[in-house]
């Protein structure tokens, strides 16, 4: 509660300063910074600014809308630059991520996924069948994007899968997590590791390691730079595709490169 109140007070002061500058020319940018740091808007000036807001609310709305549009344009530009960079040279973005399929693919699919996301589980079956048919022409790369804010087991599952990858068993572990998505838990992570004959001591060390956290965070940072807000999300030969794609869509993409 205290942090929320402090944030609101700060925002109110900052908005008043910005409006004062815009409407009344009361300060240079340097002076605005000084005012913000000291909280130095007089009561009289604050009342004048509030009166301007009451008389011209449409200006505030227009400013907010302009800011939103500018942010969206910037995000689209940033995403386009990243996608082009991935298309030109994907390896720096793939790094050591789990990969399956062709060594020299016609179609490169980079998947951002969450083991607790129901749509990711749905598309998992689609991808599994597609790769079974076209694994000699397609490469699939898995990137962790656990939406831990809404999926409480997503991060733990990602770390467990990362640990399985350290022992060369990512894909069977990945498949098992999606097959038993409704049972994600500490007990399941251990049981799956045992079922796959993993070294359990090493498995537990790996999933609790700083390296696991850093690697998953790298994937999440890449997702953020691409402007990804949800899962599943794909980069297919440099093109951004969001949502639970159909196999027919993938077939069309593959056909288009022949």
N, C-alpha and C positions, 0 to 999 in steps of 0.2 A: 504493500500500500504506500509506503513512504517513497519508494522509487517512482511509482506511478504519479504521485502528487508532484514530486520534484520535476519529473519530465514534463508534466503539463505546465507547471509554472515557467520552466525554461522555454517551452514552445511558445507560450503566450507572449513572453518578453521578446523572443526573437521575431515573431510575426509582427508585433507592434513596431519594432525597430525597422524591419523591412518596409512596412507600409509607410512609416514616417519618412523614410528616405525617398520612397517612390512618389509620394504625394506632396510632400512639403519641402523636400530638399534640405532637411535639417542637418545632414551629416555626410561627410565623406565616408567611403568604405572603411578607412582606418578608424574614423570616429565611431562608426557603427560597431566595429569590433570592440572598441573601448566601452561603448554603452552596454553591449551585451555582456562583457566581462564584469562590469561594475553594477549592472542592473539599473543604470542611471537614467531612466526615463522619468521626467517629472510627472506628478499627478496631473498637472494642467495639460501637458503634452499628451499624456495617455488618454485623457478624456477627449481631446481634440481628434486623436486618431480613431478612437472608438466611435465618435460621431460620424467620421468619414465612412467607416465601415457600415454603419447603419444607413447612411444616405446612399451608398454605392455598393451594395452587396454583390452586384453583378461583376464588378471589377475583381473582387476576390475570387469568385467562381471562375472567371476567365483566366486569372493567373494560375489557379490550380490546374485547370484543364490544359493550359499551355505547357505547364511543367510536366504533366502526365504524358502529353504527346511528345515532348522533347525526350523524355526518358525512354519511351517506346522506340523512337527513331534511333536513339543511341544503342539500345539493346539489339535492335534488328541489324544495325551496322556491325556491331561487335560479333553477333552470331554469324553474319555473312563472312566476315574476315576469318573467323575460326573454322568455319566449314570449308572455306577455300584452302586454308592451311592444311587441314586434315586430308582433303582430297589430293593436294599436291604431294604431301609426304606424311602418310598416316603413322609411320613407326614411332615418332616421338610422342604421339598421343596414346598409342597402344601400350608402349613400355612393356612391363612384365605381366600385363593382364592376362587372365585365362583366355586361351584361343583354341578353336577347333576348326577343322575343315582343310581347305586347300592351302598350299604353301604360296602359290602364285594365283590368287583368285581373280575371277571375272567380277565378282560382287563381294564387297567388303561391308559387313554389317557390324556396327558397334552398338551394342545394346546397353542402355542404362536401366537397371532393374532393382527391385526391392523384393526380398523373399516373402514378405508378408502382404504384398499388394495382390489382390485377387485378379486384377487385369494382367499382371505379370505372369501369374500362374496360368491364365488362359492362353496367353501368347506363347508361353513355354511349350505347350503341346504343338502349337503351329510351327514354331521354329524347329522343334525336334523332328517332326515329320519332314519338313522342308530340307533340313540338313541331311537326313537319311537318304533323300533322293538326289541331292546336289552337292554333297560334301566335297566332291572333286573339283567344283567350280566356285564354291562360296567359302569365305572365312567368316566365322562368327567370333566376336570379341565381347567379353562380359565386363561391364563396368558397374561397380557397386554404387548405388544411390539410395541408401536406406532412408526412408521418410520417417525417422524415429519420432518426430513430433506427433504423428498420428498412428504409427505402428510400433508398439512398445517392444516387440521382439525383432524388429528389422535390423538393428545394429548388431545385436548378439548373433543373429543368424549370419550376417555378413562376415563377422569376425570368425565364426566357426568355418564358413566356407573358405575364407582366406587361409585359415590354418590347414584345412584339407588340401588346398592347392600346394602348400609347402611340401606335402608328401605325395604330390602327383595325382591326387584324387578329387580335384575340384569338380569335374563334370558329373561323376556319379553322386557326389555329395550334393551338388546343386540340384540334380534331378530328384533326389530323395527329399530334399527340403520342400520343393514345390509339390511333390506327390503327397506330402504330409503337412501341408501348410496350416491346417487347422489344429495341429498338435505342436507347434513351435514352442520349445521350452528347453531349459537346461538339460533335462533328462534325455530329450530327443537328440540334442547335439552330441552328447556322449554316446548314446546308443548307436547313432549312425556312424560315428567314428569307429566304434568297436565292430560294427557290421562290415565295415570296409577294411578291417584289419590295420587301422592306423595305429601308430605308436601313441598311446593315450597321453603319456607324460609329455611328449613333444607337442602333441596336439593342443594340450592345455596351455603349455608355455607359449606356443605360437599365437593363439587367439587372444591371450592377455598381454601380448607384447606391444611395445611402443611402435614397432615396425608395422604391425597390423593396423593400428589406428592411423598411422601416417599414410599408409598405402590407400586405405579406404577414404581418408580425407582428401588425398590427391584426386581420386575419382570424383568426389563430391565437388571439389573446387572446379574441375573441368566442366562438370554439369552446370555449376553456377555461371561460369564464363560463357557457356552456350545458352544461358537463359532458360534452362530447363526447370519447370515448376512441378512436374509430376512424372509418374512412371506408368507404363513403360515408355521409353523414348529411344529413338534409333537415329544413327547417322549411317545412311546407306549410300555408299560411293559419294560421300560429300553432301548428301541431301538430308535435311532434318525431317524426321517423320515422327509424329506423336500418336500414342494410343495403341490399342490392341489390334495390330494389323492382321489382315487376312492372308492366307497362303496364296490366293490368287493374285494379290498385290505383289508379293515377292516373286511369283512366277513372271509377272509382267516386267518387273525390274530386271530379272535375270535375262529374259528374252531380249530386252532392249540393248544389252551390251554385246550381243552376238551379231 
